[in-house]
Amino acid sequence: MKKKSDKRPWGGFEQFTLNEESTVKILTIKPHQSPSVQKHKHRSEFWVILDNPIKVTLGNRTFRAVKDQEIFIKKGQVHTAEAYSKTARILEISFGKFDENDITRLKDKYGRVNDKKK
């Protein structure tokens, strides 16, 4: 993903996608909860932390991500996020063919390791 920044008299903007296949979501993660430890075959993801800090795991690396921090997740890269004591939100832009079934769950608190959805 190549992000474009443009300054204007009133301020400016950052452009994340232009005329390419993408899906945009806002993930809301409850305190002390997390989506599956997962990876995708057909899409990469770009995350922006929208408010409260969150614990992010990319491969073997775990770190505290803070508001406005940007994170790029490559196709096939293992990833998850976990909210600390407050609900946290992530802007997620997925690039490539989006399909909710394109999830390989490696670990899941909710017993969905073999499930493709939810």
N, C-alpha and C positions, 0 to 999 in steps of 0.2 A: 504494500500500500504506500502510495506517495501522497503525503498531505501537502496541500497548497495553502499558503497564507497570503492574504492580500490586505493591504492597508487602504483605508478610505478616509476622507475628511472627518467622518463621524466616528471612526474607530477602525474596524476591519473585521475580517472573518477568516475562519479556517475551513477549507473544503476537504472532506474525507473521501468522497466518491464522486465521479462524474460519468454518467452514462454507462455504468457497469452494473452487472448483476450483484445486488446486495440486499440484505434484510436488516432492518433496524429494530432493536428491542430495548426496553429498559428492564433490567432484572432487579427485582426487589428481594433482598435476602434478609430473613428474620434473624433476630439476635441468636447467636450461637448455632446457626444453621448453615447448610451449604448444599449446593447442587452436587451431583455425582462427580467423582474424579473421573474425567472423561477425555476422549479425543474424537476427532472428526476426520474422515477420509476426503471429503469433498469440499470443505470450506476452511478458511482461516477466519480469525476473529480479531477485532480491534475493540478494546475496552477503554472507557474513560470512567474513572471513579467520580460519581456525582456529588456525594456528600460525606458521610461518615467513613472513617478508615476501615479497611477490610484486609483480611489475611488472604494473600494470593499464592497459589502454588503453580509453578510452571516447571514441568519435569521434576528434577530433584531439588529445585530452588524454591524456598518459601520466604516471603517478605511481606512487610506491612505496606500497603498501598494507600495513599492519601488523596483527598479531594483534588480533582483535576489531573491526577496522574494518568498517563496513557500507557497502555500495555498492548503489544501485538502478539497474537497467538498463531503460530504457523499450523498449516494442515498437519495432522498427525501428532501434534504436540500435546502431551498429557497436561491437563489443567483443572483447577477448581478455585473457588473462592469461599471464604467463610466470614460471616459477620462477627464482629466482636460483641459488645454488650448492647449495641444499638442497631436498629434496622439500617441496612446500607443498600445503595442503589448503584447499578453499573449501566452505563450506556453501552450497548453491544452492537457493533456493526459486523455482520457476517458477509464475507466475500466468497463468491462461487455459488454453486448449486446448493440452495438451502432446502433441507428436508429434515424434519424432526426425527426421522428414523436414522439419520447419519450421526448416531451417537454410539460410541463403544464405551460402555460404563465399566470401569475397572474396579471401582469401590463406591458403595452407596449406603448411607445411613438408613435408608428407607426400604431396603431389600429389593431394589430395582436393577441389580447388576445385569440380568438377562433380558430385562424389558427394554423396548426401543423407545417408548413414549412415557411421558409424565414422570 
